[in-house]
Amino acid sequence: MANWGFLTNHARVLLYLARDPGARLRDIAASQGITERSAHAIVTDLTRAGYVVKRKDGRRNRYQIEAHLPLAELGTTEPVVGEVLDLMLGPAGRGEEPPGLALAH
């Protein structure tokens, strides 16, 4: 098996948040084999770029993926983030979210 992967850590964290919108940074870090500090930096990058919206839910954060946005590096309006997530996870592969926090289309 190769010692590299097709997806960046940013893409892998985005996929993780799509599956589990209520994930804690420590869970994200452990699942991806990165430090909690790196997980925080990646979530911050995704939030600043507008791909993720972070909301407080009690003492925890919940993350909403802005699925209607185009992928940054392609320089085109297609495909959008949601289409790529559907391809990777399947439409049913995303985490259940309370009303109002669903993926924005």
VOTIMAR-131056 format. One record per residue (C-alpha): residue number from 1; residue in three letters; chain; x, y, z. Coordinates in nm, 3 decimals. Each point is the difference from the previous one (the first is absolute). Layout:
+------+------+-------+---------+---------+---------+
! resi ! resn ! chain !       X !       Y !       Z !
+------+------+-------+---------+---------+---------+
!  NUM !  ALA !     A !       X !       Y !       Z !
...
+------+------+-------+---------+---------+---------+
//
This chain:
+------+------+-------+---------+---------+---------+
! resi ! resn ! chain !       X !       Y !       Z !
+------+------+-------+---------+---------+---------+
!    1 !  MET !     A !   0.000 !   0.000 !   0.000 !
!    2 !  ALA !     A !   0.120 !   0.350 !  -0.082 !
!    3 !  ASN !     A !   0.117 !   0.229 !   0.281 !
!    4 !  TRP !     A !  -0.196 !   0.292 !  -0.146 !
!    5 !  GLY !     A !  -0.364 !   0.079 !  -0.064 !
!    6 !  PHE !     A !  -0.212 !   0.182 !  -0.255 !
!    7 !  LEU !     A !  -0.170 !   0.225 !   0.256 !
!    8 !  THR !     A !   0.158 !   0.284 !   0.196 !
!    9 !  ASN !     A !  -0.054 !   0.031 !   0.373 !
!   10 !  HIS !     A !  -0.241 !   0.285 !  -0.075 !
!   11 !  ALA !     A !  -0.213 !  -0.225 !  -0.221 !
!   12 !  ARG !     A !   0.009 !  -0.281 !   0.256 !
!   13 !  VAL !     A !  -0.109 !   0.234 !   0.281 !
!   14 !  LEU !     A !  -0.280 !   0.137 !  -0.219 !
!   15 !  LEU !     A !  -0.120 !  -0.357 !  -0.065 !
!   16 !  TYR !     A !   0.016 !  -0.076 !   0.373 !
!   17 !  LEU !     A !  -0.207 !   0.309 !   0.083 !
!   18 !  ALA !     A !  -0.254 !  -0.095 !  -0.267 !
!   19 !  ARG !     A !  -0.042 !  -0.338 !   0.172 !
!   20 !  ASP !     A !   0.001 !   0.139 !   0.353 !
!   21 !  PRO !     A !  -0.097 !   0.370 !   0.022 !
!   22 !  GLY !     A !   0.032 !  -0.009 !   0.379 !
!   23 !  ALA !     A !   0.354 !  -0.139 !   0.002 !
!   24 !  ARG !     A !   0.248 !   0.121 !   0.260 !
!   25 !  LEU !     A !   0.345 !   0.115 !  -0.111 !
!   26 !  ARG !     A !   0.162 !  -0.282 !   0.197 !
!   27 !  ASP !     A !  -0.216 !  -0.256 !  -0.185 !
!   28 !  ILE !     A !   0.083 !   0.157 !  -0.336 !
!   29 !  ALA !     A !   0.371 !  -0.004 !   0.083 !
!   30 !  ALA !     A !   0.001 !  -0.360 !   0.122 !
!   31 !  SER !     A !  -0.192 !  -0.126 !  -0.302 !
!   32 !  GLN !     A !   0.232 !   0.173 !  -0.246 !
!   33 !  GLY !     A !   0.329 !  -0.070 !   0.176 !
!   34 !  ILE !     A !   0.076 !   0.368 !   0.050 !
!   35 !  THR !     A !   0.045 !   0.217 !   0.308 !
!   36 !  GLU !     A !  -0.291 !   0.184 !   0.158 !
!   37 !  ARG !     A !   0.180 !   0.323 !  -0.086 !
!   38 !  SER !     A !   0.013 !  -0.103 !  -0.368 !
!   39 !  ALA !     A !  -0.370 !  -0.094 !   0.008 !
!   40 !  HIS !     A !  -0.079 !   0.343 !   0.145 !
!   41 !  ALA !     A !   0.207 !   0.174 !  -0.270 !
!   42 !  ILE !     A !  -0.172 !  -0.198 !  -0.277 !
!   43 !  VAL !     A !  -0.350 !   0.071 !   0.136 !
!   44 !  THR !     A !   0.098 !   0.368 !   0.028 !
!   45 !  ASP !     A !   0.122 !  -0.002 !  -0.363 !
!   46 !  LEU !     A !  -0.323 !  -0.163 !  -0.120 !
!   47 !  THR !     A !  -0.207 !   0.248 !   0.203 !
!   48 !  ARG !     A !   0.190 !   0.306 !  -0.125 !
!   49 !  ALA !     A !  -0.033 !  -0.123 !  -0.359 !
!   50 !  GLY !     A !  -0.376 !  -0.029 !   0.052 !
!   51 !  TYR !     A !  -0.026 !  -0.377 !  -0.054 !
!   52 !  VAL !     A !  -0.098 !  -0.062 !   0.363 !
!   53 !  VAL !     A !  -0.221 !   0.203 !   0.233 !
!   54 !  LYS !     A !   0.069 !  -0.057 !   0.370 !
!   55 !  ARG !     A !  -0.283 !   0.045 !   0.250 !
!   56 !  LYS !     A !  -0.008 !  -0.039 !   0.375 !
!   57 !  ASP !     A !  -0.233 !  -0.272 !   0.128 !
!   58 !  GLY !     A !   0.021 !   0.022 !   0.378 !
!   59 !  ARG !     A !   0.363 !  -0.061 !   0.091 !
!   60 !  ARG !     A !   0.078 !  -0.165 !  -0.333 !
!   61 !  ASN !     A !   0.029 !   0.114 !  -0.358 !
!   62 !  ARG !     A !  -0.204 !  -0.124 !  -0.295 !
!   63 !  TYR !     A !   0.124 !   0.036 !  -0.353 !
!   64 !  GLN !     A !  -0.205 !   0.070 !  -0.311 !
!   65 !  ILE !     A !   0.152 !  -0.073 !  -0.340 !
!   66 !  GLU !     A !  -0.076 !   0.262 !  -0.264 !
!   67 !  ALA !     A !  -0.058 !  -0.263 !  -0.268 !
!   68 !  HIS !     A !  -0.097 !   0.248 !  -0.272 !
!   69 !  LEU !     A !   0.349 !   0.151 !  -0.025 !
!   70 !  PRO !     A !   0.231 !  -0.097 !  -0.288 !
!   71 !  LEU !     A !   0.331 !  -0.170 !   0.066 !
!   72 !  ALA !     A !   0.265 !   0.268 !   0.034 !
!   73 !  GLU !     A !   0.276 !  -0.148 !  -0.212 !
!   74 !  LEU !     A !  -0.207 !  -0.078 !  -0.306 !
!   75 !  GLY !     A !  -0.085 !   0.362 !  -0.081 !
!   76 !  THR !     A !  -0.346 !  -0.094 !  -0.120 !
!   77 !  THR !     A !  -0.350 !  -0.021 !   0.140 !
!   78 !  GLU !     A !  -0.011 !  -0.380 !  -0.040 !
!   79 !  PRO !     A !   0.022 !  -0.226 !   0.183 !
!   80 !  VAL !     A !  -0.117 !   0.146 !   0.326 !
!   81 !  VAL !     A !   0.107 !  -0.127 !   0.341 !
!   82 !  GLY !     A !  -0.329 !  -0.184 !   0.058 !
!   83 !  GLU !     A !   0.038 !  -0.200 !  -0.320 !
!   84 !  VAL !     A !   0.347 !  -0.113 !   0.102 !
!   85 !  LEU !     A !  -0.123 !  -0.092 !   0.350 !
!   86 !  ASP !     A !  -0.287 !  -0.199 !  -0.153 !
!   87 !  LEU !     A !   0.249 !  -0.181 !  -0.224 !
!   88 !  MET !     A !   0.228 !  -0.083 !   0.294 !
!   89 !  LEU !     A !  -0.263 !  -0.073 !   0.267 !
!   90 !  GLY !     A !  -0.320 !  -0.063 !  -0.192 !
!   91 !  PRO !     A !  -0.301 !   0.224 !   0.064 !
!   92 !  ALA !     A !  -0.086 !  -0.203 !   0.312 !
!   93 !  GLY !     A !   0.358 !   0.007 !   0.132 !
!   94 !  ARG !     A !  -0.026 !   0.342 !   0.159 !
!   95 !  GLY !     A !  -0.067 !   0.036 !   0.372 !
!   96 !  GLU !     A !  -0.349 !   0.072 !   0.123 !
!   97 !  GLU !     A !  -0.038 !   0.362 !   0.103 !
!   98 !  PRO !     A !  -0.269 !   0.186 !   0.188 !
!   99 !  PRO !     A !  -0.233 !   0.221 !  -0.208 !
!  100 !  GLY !     A !   0.169 !   0.316 !  -0.123 !
!  101 !  LEU !     A !   0.348 !  -0.154 !  -0.011 !
!  102 !  ALA !     A !  -0.034 !  -0.210 !  -0.314 !
!  103 !  LEU !     A !   0.251 !   0.033 !  -0.280 !
!  104 !  ALA !     A !  -0.070 !   0.319 !  -0.193 !
!  105 !  HIS !     A !  -0.081 !  -0.067 !  -0.367 !
+------+------+-------+---------+---------+---------+
//
